[in-house]
Amino acid sequence: MSLTAMASVSVLPPGERVRRWLEVTPVYQTPLVQAALARATGNDDCAWWDLLPFMTKRDWQKNFPANFLPWAASVDELEDHPEIELDFTSGTSGERAPLIMPRGWWAVQERRALFLNRHVARILDKIASPRRATLSAPVCNGDVSYIGRPSFVDRSVGGTLYLSLSANPWLWGAVEFERIAMEIAQWQPDFLDLDPVYGAAFARFCRERKLRFPTVKFILSSYEFVSVVHRTLMEEIFAVPVFNLYGSTETGHLLMEDEHQRLRPSGETAFLECVEPSPEGAAQIVVTTLSNDVMPLVRYRIGDHVERLSDESGDHFRLLGRVRDAFQIAGRIVTTAEVDACFAGMTGIAHYQLAQIAADRFRLRYIADGSGPDSARLVELRGELGRLLGSGSEVALEQVDQLLAERSGKFRLTVPLANPARPEPLLVS
């Protein structure tokens, strides 16, 4: 489809828009998809989408980018295209993969998500060009290259300063944290954009040095699961509210925590389904993007467990963690969020990882904050985890100085027994 034709599709109602994408986008020209499309009735009724097969990252990587743009033979052709931006996934669940979007799309959909929070909206409405400082795993993108050691100027792009020069903040020394603090003071951001683990590590340093950043009005925490221990540290030390912003590079921002701690969906950006729910209520989130006409993803498995909730103000969600990080205990699912709830109200822990080392044996390794947790509270925690993980489960505790990051620079709070998962079938065969 030409870019002009794509622009005309973007104004259609969601159901009709998805139908048109399925009819003309090469990646969806498969017997499974076309058979489902033939059985569908109605254009603007999203209910028929459950006739369609699920899409995985491997599907859209095959024959990319021609599977979305038939006139684009290679990624190189898109690097300098005036209407298309080229980016890469973070590599959380495997190798980094290229993706494409309309130029300027990322900023538009992000602002739409942020304005679901009225507190954030009021602040951003008053600032013509808001500044942020981002602390997360350093990943090369269209703005910054980490080949070599990029300077402050190299890492300040538009209204964003990228702070990280290396992964795993538990390995950083005082000199590195001092550099980060000095650069934030120099940049004077309106808000911080923090990976929660990196944010917790930096917060500890700021407390030691009694550092404050008076221009910072709130913190966005994303990139990975936001633990109660990370949130507690950041809110206590930075003395501003922390809001969870959830999504992925390939889908855009899907959920934004509002001022009442509810994760609200960004309905103009994507249609969200909850599939394969467990008896305990954990369902897998499936995303159909609605605003990226260059690379429309239909029924894409993002790889996270969620719970859909509802109240008088509408639908909202609870994030439960990565699907691959959930424990399988006697036929039931125990999610990262359930484990993390055991740490509620606890002080003295900056970060942790609970790993399953046998069917009924677990090891909790934690990094202490300050003098560490109260010994009586540790006993309680051990008991709570044991009850959650099933009768007869043993939980060993170990205080450590550091925990290793994944290859992507992100961390896993819960690690089930290594069980090779059967690869999902390709949508495109």
Backbone torsions as a table, in degrees:
resi	resn	phi	psi	omega
1	MET	NA	137.4	178.0
2	SER	-72.4	163.3	178.6
3	LEU	-65.7	-32.1	177.3
4	THR	-65.6	-44.0	178.4
5	ALA	-64.8	-37.2	178.7
6	MET	-62.9	-39.4	179.9
7	ALA	-62.7	-35.7	-180.0
8	SER	-71.2	-30.6	178.6
9	VAL	-70.2	-32.3	-173.0
10	SER	-64.2	-17.7	-178.5
11	VAL	-93.7	-3.2	-179.5
12	LEU	-75.7	157.3	173.3
13	PRO	-59.5	154.5	-173.1
14	PRO	-51.5	-49.6	-177.5
15	GLY	-62.5	-43.5	179.5
16	GLU	-67.7	-36.6	178.7
17	ARG	-62.5	-47.0	180.0
18	VAL	-63.7	-41.6	177.5
19	ARG	-57.6	-43.5	-179.3
20	ARG	-65.0	-42.4	177.2
21	TRP	-58.6	-44.0	-178.5
22	LEU	-64.8	-29.7	-178.5
23	GLU	-75.4	-32.0	-169.2
24	VAL	-118.2	-18.2	-176.5
25	THR	-81.3	126.9	-173.4
26	PRO	-54.4	-38.1	-175.1
27	VAL	-62.0	-23.3	-177.9
28	TYR	-98.0	6.7	178.9
29	GLN	-84.8	67.9	179.8
30	THR	-128.0	155.6	-179.3
31	PRO	-56.7	-40.7	-178.4
32	LEU	-62.0	-47.5	-177.4
33	VAL	-68.7	-45.6	-176.1
34	GLN	-67.9	-33.4	176.3
35	ALA	-65.8	-41.5	177.7
36	ALA	-64.5	-40.8	-179.8
37	LEU	-63.1	-38.2	-179.9
38	ALA	-66.0	-29.2	-178.9
39	ARG	-86.5	-11.8	-176.0
40	ALA	-71.2	145.5	176.2
41	THR	-124.6	140.0	179.0
42	GLY	81.9	148.3	-177.7
43	ASN	-96.5	-44.2	-171.8
44	ASP	-100.5	15.3	177.4
45	ASP	-101.0	111.2	-175.4
46	CYS	-73.3	-7.1	-175.6
47	ALA	-62.4	-29.7	-178.0
48	TRP	-73.7	-8.1	-178.6
49	TRP	-62.8	-24.6	-178.4
50	ASP	-71.3	-2.7	171.5
51	LEU	-77.4	-18.0	-174.3
52	LEU	-84.5	149.5	174.7
53	PRO	-71.4	161.0	176.0
54	PHE	-78.7	153.6	177.9
55	MET	-111.3	143.5	176.7
56	THR	-121.5	170.8	-179.9
57	LYS	-59.9	-34.3	179.3
58	ARG	-63.7	-31.5	179.5
59	ASP	-63.2	-48.5	-175.8
60	TRP	-81.6	-10.4	174.5
61	GLN	-79.9	-25.9	-176.1
62	LYS	-71.4	121.8	179.0
63	ASN	63.5	31.0	179.4
64	PHE	-77.7	140.7	4.2
65	PRO	-95.8	1.8	-176.9
66	ALA	-64.4	-20.2	178.1
67	ASN	-69.8	-15.8	173.7
68	PHE	-111.1	-40.3	-179.8
69	LEU	-120.8	96.0	-173.2
70	PRO	-60.8	-21.0	-179.9
71	TRP	-84.6	-6.6	-178.1
72	ALA	-101.4	105.2	-175.9
73	ALA	-77.3	-24.9	-177.5
74	SER	-151.1	161.8	177.4
75	VAL	-62.4	-34.2	-178.4
76	ASP	-57.4	-32.9	-178.4
77	GLU	-65.7	-21.2	-174.5
78	LEU	-96.6	-9.4	-172.8
79	GLU	-58.9	-37.7	-177.8
80	ASP	-112.4	20.7	-178.9
81	HIS	-70.0	131.9	-174.9
82	PRO	-68.7	-20.2	-174.9
83	GLU	-112.4	-2.0	-174.7
84	ILE	-127.9	136.3	173.4
85	GLU	-104.5	139.9	177.2
86	LEU	-107.7	131.8	178.4
87	ASP	-140.8	-177.1	-179.2
88	PHE	-137.7	147.5	174.1
89	THR	-68.2	163.7	-175.2
90	SER	-77.0	-17.9	-179.6
91	GLY	85.9	21.9	-179.3
92	THR	-58.4	-44.1	-174.5
93	SER	-110.1	22.8	178.7
94	GLY	153.6	-158.2	-179.7
95	GLU	-65.0	148.5	175.5
96	ARG	-64.6	141.7	-176.7
97	ALA	-126.8	141.5	178.8
98	PRO	-72.2	153.7	173.8
99	LEU	-149.9	163.9	-174.9
100	ILE	-131.6	154.0	-179.1
101	MET	-156.0	157.4	174.5
102	PRO	-62.3	143.2	-179.2
103	ARG	-61.8	128.7	-179.1
104	GLY	90.1	-7.3	-176.7
105	TRP	-63.0	-40.8	-175.2
106	TRP	-59.0	-46.8	-177.8
107	ALA	-65.3	-38.2	-178.1
108	VAL	-66.0	-48.8	-177.6
109	GLN	-69.9	-31.0	177.2
110	GLU	-66.9	-44.5	179.1
111	ARG	-61.9	-38.9	178.5
112	ARG	-60.0	-41.8	178.8
113	ALA	-68.5	-45.0	-177.7
114	LEU	-60.5	-33.1	-176.5
115	PHE	-78.5	1.0	170.0
116	LEU	-72.5	-16.3	176.8
117	ASN	-102.5	114.9	-174.1
118	ARG	-67.0	-32.3	177.5
119	HIS	-63.2	-47.5	178.6
120	VAL	-65.3	-42.0	-178.8
121	ALA	-59.8	-42.4	179.9
122	ARG	-61.7	-38.8	-179.4
123	ILE	-69.5	-48.6	-175.8
124	LEU	-68.9	-28.5	178.7
125	ASP	-63.5	-25.5	-176.4
126	LYS	-91.0	-5.3	-174.7
127	ILE	-117.5	119.6	-177.2
128	ALA	-63.3	-45.4	-178.5
129	SER	-134.3	83.2	-177.3
130	PRO	-63.0	145.1	178.2
131	ARG	-108.9	143.2	175.5
132	ARG	-131.2	157.7	170.4
133	ALA	-122.6	127.7	-173.5
134	THR	-109.0	128.1	177.6
135	LEU	-126.1	108.4	-178.1
136	SER	-160.0	-175.6	176.5
137	ALA	-62.0	130.8	-178.7
138	PRO	-71.7	122.5	-179.1
139	VAL	-131.6	128.6	176.8
140	CYS	-61.5	136.8	176.8
141	ASN	-143.7	-167.1	-178.5
142	GLY	-69.0	-12.7	-177.3
143	ASP	-101.6	-39.0	-173.0
144	VAL	-132.5	135.7	173.0
145	SER	-109.3	132.7	179.8
146	TYR	-101.8	21.6	171.2
147	ILE	-77.6	114.1	-169.8
148	GLY	88.7	-155.2	-178.9
149	ARG	-123.3	95.0	-176.6
150	PRO	-63.8	142.1	-178.7
151	SER	-78.6	174.0	175.5
152	PHE	-54.9	-45.1	-179.5
153	VAL	-63.8	-42.0	179.4
154	ASP	-61.8	-32.6	-174.2
155	ARG	-94.1	-1.4	176.2
156	SER	-103.2	107.6	-173.6
157	VAL	-123.8	115.2	-177.4
158	GLY	61.5	-124.7	179.6
159	GLY	-97.2	14.3	-175.9
160	THR	-119.6	133.6	170.7
161	LEU	-110.4	120.0	176.6
162	TYR	-89.9	120.1	-169.7
163	LEU	-91.4	-33.7	-170.7
164	SER	-73.1	142.4	172.2
165	LEU	-117.7	-11.7	178.1
166	SER	-154.4	163.5	-179.4
167	ALA	-89.0	164.2	175.9
168	ASN	67.6	89.0	-177.5
169	PRO	-67.2	-16.4	179.1
170	TRP	-72.8	-10.6	176.9
171	LEU	-98.9	-6.5	-177.9
172	TRP	-77.6	145.7	175.5
173	GLY	-97.9	-177.3	-177.6
174	ALA	-60.6	-35.3	-177.5
175	VAL	-62.2	-41.3	-179.6
176	GLU	-67.7	-44.3	178.3
177	PHE	-64.7	-36.0	177.2
178	GLU	-62.8	-41.3	177.7
179	ARG	-60.0	-46.1	-178.4
180	ILE	-61.9	-44.9	179.8
181	ALA	-62.8	-42.1	179.5
182	MET	-64.9	-38.6	-179.5
183	GLU	-69.5	-36.7	175.9
184	ILE	-63.6	-44.0	178.9
185	ALA	-61.4	-38.0	179.7
186	GLN	-71.2	-39.3	-175.5
187	TRP	-76.3	-31.6	-179.6
188	GLN	54.4	62.7	-177.1
189	PRO	-74.7	156.2	174.8
190	ASP	-81.8	-26.8	175.9
191	PHE	-153.0	160.7	177.0
192	LEU	-104.7	143.0	178.4
193	ASP	-117.3	101.2	-165.8
194	LEU	-121.5	132.8	159.6
195	ASP	-64.6	132.5	-172.8
196	PRO	-60.4	-33.8	179.9
197	VAL	-71.1	-44.3	177.9
198	TYR	-64.7	-38.5	179.2
199	GLY	-65.0	-39.9	179.3
200	ALA	-65.9	-42.0	179.6
201	ALA	-63.8	-42.1	179.6
202	PHE	-69.2	-36.7	179.2
203	ALA	-60.1	-41.2	178.9
204	ARG	-58.9	-42.7	179.3
205	PHE	-63.4	-42.8	-179.1
206	CYS	-63.4	-35.5	177.8
207	ARG	-67.3	-42.3	178.7
208	GLU	-58.5	-41.4	-176.1
209	ARG	-93.5	1.2	-179.6
210	LYS	56.7	45.5	-178.4
211	LEU	-91.0	142.2	174.5
212	ARG	-134.2	151.2	179.6
213	PHE	-125.0	90.7	-169.0
214	PRO	-64.4	-20.9	-179.3
215	THR	-80.7	-16.6	-176.1
216	VAL	-76.3	125.2	-175.1
217	LYS	-107.4	-21.9	175.8
218	PHE	-163.5	169.0	179.1
219	ILE	-124.7	132.0	168.3
220	LEU	-95.9	131.5	178.5
221	SER	-122.1	121.4	-177.7
222	SER	-150.3	-158.0	178.6
223	TYR	80.6	-34.5	176.4
224	GLU	-159.9	177.9	-174.9
225	PHE	-58.6	132.4	-179.2
226	VAL	-92.4	105.9	-179.7
227	SER	-76.8	154.9	175.6
228	VAL	-63.3	-29.9	-179.5
229	VAL	-71.3	-36.5	178.3
230	HIS	-69.8	-46.2	-178.6
231	ARG	-60.9	-43.5	-179.2
232	THR	-59.1	-45.7	179.6
233	LEU	-62.7	-47.2	-176.4
234	MET	-65.3	-42.3	-179.1
235	GLU	-68.4	-39.2	-179.4
236	GLU	-66.3	-44.6	-170.1
237	ILE	-86.3	-39.0	-179.4
238	PHE	-87.9	-15.7	173.4
239	ALA	57.8	36.6	172.8
240	VAL	-137.1	159.4	179.7
241	PRO	-68.8	146.1	177.1
242	VAL	-110.5	127.6	-179.3
243	PHE	-121.9	136.2	-179.2
244	ASN	-84.3	127.3	175.7
245	LEU	-118.5	118.5	-170.4
246	TYR	-117.3	138.2	175.2
247	GLY	172.1	-158.0	177.1
248	SER	-150.9	163.0	-178.3
249	THR	-61.8	-35.1	-175.9
250	GLU	-80.4	-22.2	-177.4
251	THR	-109.5	-17.4	-170.7
252	GLY	87.2	-173.3	-177.3
253	HIS	-84.7	122.9	-172.0
254	LEU	-101.3	-36.0	-175.8
255	LEU	-135.5	141.4	175.6
256	MET	-131.5	130.7	177.7
257	GLU	-70.9	127.7	-179.8
258	ASP	-88.7	-174.9	-175.6
259	GLU	-71.5	-6.5	177.0
260	HIS	-109.9	20.8	177.2
261	GLN	64.3	28.7	175.7
262	ARG	-108.8	133.9	179.8
263	LEU	-85.6	109.9	-175.8
264	ARG	-95.7	138.7	178.8
265	PRO	-78.2	145.7	174.7
266	SER	-94.6	89.2	-169.4
267	GLY	-65.0	-27.0	178.2
268	GLU	-75.0	-22.0	-177.8
269	THR	-86.0	-38.6	-174.9
270	ALA	-158.1	155.0	170.9
271	PHE	-101.7	127.9	-173.5
272	LEU	-110.6	132.7	173.9
273	GLU	-116.4	150.5	172.8
274	CYS	-115.5	114.1	-173.5
275	VAL	-120.3	161.2	177.0
276	GLU	51.2	53.6	-179.3
277	PRO	-68.1	142.4	174.9
278	SER	-84.8	163.7	175.6
279	PRO	-57.9	-25.4	-180.0
280	GLU	-82.4	-7.1	176.6
281	GLY	102.3	0.1	178.6
282	ALA	-83.4	120.3	179.3
283	ALA	-119.6	156.8	176.4
284	GLN	-87.6	136.1	-180.0
285	ILE	-86.5	133.8	179.1
286	VAL	-123.6	133.0	-169.4
287	VAL	-117.6	131.9	166.1
288	THR	-115.3	113.1	-178.2
289	THR	-73.7	145.9	-174.5
290	LEU	-120.6	-5.1	-174.0
291	SER	-127.1	-7.7	177.0
292	ASN	-97.5	91.1	-176.3
293	ASP	-73.9	-17.1	179.0
294	VAL	-76.0	-36.1	-177.7
295	MET	-138.7	71.0	-179.5
296	PRO	-72.2	126.1	177.5
297	LEU	-104.7	122.1	-177.0
298	VAL	-112.4	120.5	179.9
299	ARG	56.7	54.9	-177.2
300	TYR	-91.7	124.8	176.3
301	ARG	-78.7	116.1	-176.8
302	ILE	-87.2	-18.0	174.0
303	GLY	95.7	19.5	-179.1
304	ASP	-123.1	151.0	170.5
305	HIS	-91.7	138.2	175.8
306	VAL	-138.6	168.9	170.1
307	GLU	-128.2	126.2	178.1
308	ARG	-87.8	130.1	-179.3
309	LEU	-122.9	168.9	179.6
310	SER	-152.6	145.0	173.3
311	ASP	-146.4	-167.8	-175.5
312	GLU	-62.3	-21.0	-179.3
313	SER	-93.2	-2.3	176.9
314	GLY	119.3	-170.5	-178.5
315	ASP	-73.6	143.8	167.8
316	HIS	-147.7	174.3	-171.4
317	PHE	-131.2	158.5	170.9
318	ARG	-121.7	126.3	178.8
319	LEU	-81.5	134.0	-175.6
320	LEU	-115.5	-7.3	177.7
321	GLY	113.4	174.1	-179.7
322	ARG	-67.0	143.9	177.0
323	VAL	-60.0	-42.4	-176.7
324	ARG	-70.2	-14.2	-177.7
325	ASP	-97.6	0.0	179.7
326	ALA	-81.0	140.7	175.6
327	PHE	-82.4	144.2	171.6
328	GLN	-105.1	107.7	-174.6
329	ILE	-118.7	108.8	176.8
330	ALA	50.4	45.0	176.5
331	GLY	83.4	2.7	178.1
332	ARG	-121.4	159.1	-179.4
333	ILE	-95.1	131.5	170.9
334	VAL	-116.1	113.0	-173.9
335	THR	-86.4	166.1	175.3
336	THR	-57.8	-38.2	-179.1
337	ALA	-64.3	-36.8	178.3
338	GLU	-66.9	-40.7	176.2
339	VAL	-63.8	-45.3	-176.2
340	ASP	-64.2	-30.8	179.8
341	ALA	-62.0	-24.0	178.0
342	CYS	-67.4	-18.7	-178.3
343	PHE	-93.9	1.0	-177.7
344	ALA	-58.9	133.3	178.7
345	GLY	76.5	3.5	-176.6
346	MET	-90.9	139.9	174.5
347	THR	-117.1	163.5	176.6
348	GLY	94.1	1.4	177.2
349	ILE	-124.7	125.6	-179.7
350	ALA	-94.1	-28.7	-177.6
351	HIS	-166.4	157.2	-179.4
352	TYR	-154.2	167.7	170.2
353	GLN	-148.0	127.4	176.7
354	LEU	-105.9	114.7	-177.0
355	ALA	-114.6	138.8	175.4
356	GLN	-87.8	121.5	-176.8
357	ILE	-109.6	-10.8	172.3
358	ALA	-159.9	174.2	-174.9
359	ALA	-53.0	-40.0	-177.5
360	ASP	-124.1	21.6	179.7
361	ARG	-126.0	135.1	-176.5
362	PHE	-135.1	154.2	177.6
363	ARG	-129.0	121.4	176.0
364	LEU	-100.4	113.7	173.7
365	ARG	-106.2	135.1	-176.9
366	TYR	-139.4	150.9	174.1
367	ILE	-99.9	123.7	-175.7
368	ALA	-74.5	148.4	170.5
369	ASP	-107.7	125.0	-178.5
370	GLY	62.8	-128.2	-179.0
371	SER	-82.5	-0.3	177.4
372	GLY	94.4	175.0	-178.3
373	PRO	-74.9	155.2	175.1
374	ASP	-62.7	136.0	-176.0
375	SER	-61.7	-37.1	178.7
376	ALA	-67.2	-37.5	178.8
377	ARG	-68.4	-33.3	176.3
378	LEU	-63.1	-40.0	177.3
379	VAL	-62.0	-42.2	177.7
380	GLU	-62.7	-44.2	179.9
381	LEU	-59.7	-45.4	179.5
382	ARG	-58.9	-41.5	178.4
383	GLY	-66.3	-42.9	179.2
384	GLU	-61.7	-43.9	179.2
385	LEU	-64.8	-41.3	179.5
386	GLY	-60.4	-42.2	178.7
387	ARG	-66.8	-38.6	179.4
388	LEU	-65.5	-39.6	-173.6
389	LEU	-87.1	-1.6	173.3
390	GLY	110.2	148.2	-180.0
391	SER	-59.8	138.8	-178.8
392	GLY	89.1	-6.1	179.6
393	SER	-74.4	140.0	176.4
394	GLU	-110.3	132.3	179.1
395	VAL	-121.4	112.0	176.5
396	ALA	-90.7	140.6	-179.3
397	LEU	-109.6	139.6	179.3
398	GLU	-146.8	122.2	174.7
399	GLN	-84.2	133.0	-177.8
400	VAL	-132.1	164.4	178.8
401	ASP	-87.7	-24.0	-177.5
402	GLN	-152.9	158.2	172.3
403	LEU	-129.9	141.2	-174.2
404	LEU	-81.1	145.2	175.5
405	ALA	-86.4	162.9	171.4
406	GLU	-72.7	174.0	179.6
407	ARG	-58.5	-30.4	-179.6
408	SER	-74.2	-10.3	-174.9
409	GLY	91.0	-0.9	177.4
410	LYS	-96.8	172.9	-173.5
411	PHE	-122.6	158.0	175.9
412	ARG	-117.5	122.5	178.2
413	LEU	-78.2	-31.9	179.9
414	THR	-129.1	135.0	-176.4
415	VAL	-132.2	104.4	177.8
416	PRO	-70.2	169.6	174.3
417	LEU	-53.3	137.7	179.0
418	ALA	-62.2	110.9	179.5
419	ASN	-128.7	109.0	-177.6
420	PRO	-59.6	119.6	179.9
421	ALA	-79.1	143.2	176.5
422	ARG	-70.7	128.8	-178.9
423	PRO	-59.4	140.9	176.6
424	GLU	-71.2	146.4	-180.0
425	PRO	-66.6	145.5	176.7
426	LEU	-71.1	136.6	172.9
427	LEU	-66.5	-36.6	178.2
428	VAL	-102.9	116.7	-178.9
429	SER	-109.5	NA	NA
